[in-house]
């Protein structure tokens, strides 16, 4: 594994009691090294107080829960999500300076919002849940100890003009994900939720381990191995976002050589004899 530095406080825990109405900034693009960061936050939009935005940056709006009407590029779309654990996401991806209006219908709708500088232009795209194919990684490996549901929303394969990669993972109770530990050149964040919400898990970042809880966000530095595990009884969800680097876009990851053997389905590891 290549050497890398870890931010002083890679785990952001200040929102464990919940997010207020309006926008709560979690990370800011300008706080990172030039060309390596992005804005990330949670927008809680109450009924009767629509959000209207025309942002100069590329923008991603991922619905976490609630029901809403979206207006963009002359279109009106109704979107809804009741469970991040049982339902694939709805995601609106906008190029720079593209207007959007979001109106909650009923209780406050909660959105994850990410933004990044991008000089390019591209058409907006609304990703619907039925368009996203789940990938059950880890099936048949290591006695299914790292079986999880990975939902890739977009990368350079289907959104070539973007500076971001966006996806989700549903980590089953007591199991691992992002496993075997892996690393990549590009910086990333994980944003966590649990069911029941008092749940917790552990996140590895290099040689450090962090206890992660509801509403936490982990900043993952370049080239650091990372893997996750959820406590028994608690499902763990995390939204993951990777920032492409100029001249070095994200195209995949490299597994830790030490633990790569678990990818062989013929080698399931130690099992008790009785």
Secondary structure by P-SEA (a helix, b strand, c coil): cbbbbbccccccccccccccccccccccccccccccbbbbbbbbccccbbbbbbcccbbbbbbcccccccccccbbbbbbbcccccbbbbbbbbcccbbbbbbbcccbbbbbbbbbbbcbbbbbbbbccccbbbbbcccccccccbbbbbbbcccccccccccccccccccccccccccccccccccbbbbbbbcccccbbbbbccccccccccbbbbbbcccbbbbbcccccbbbbbbbbbbbcccccccccccccccccccccccccccccc
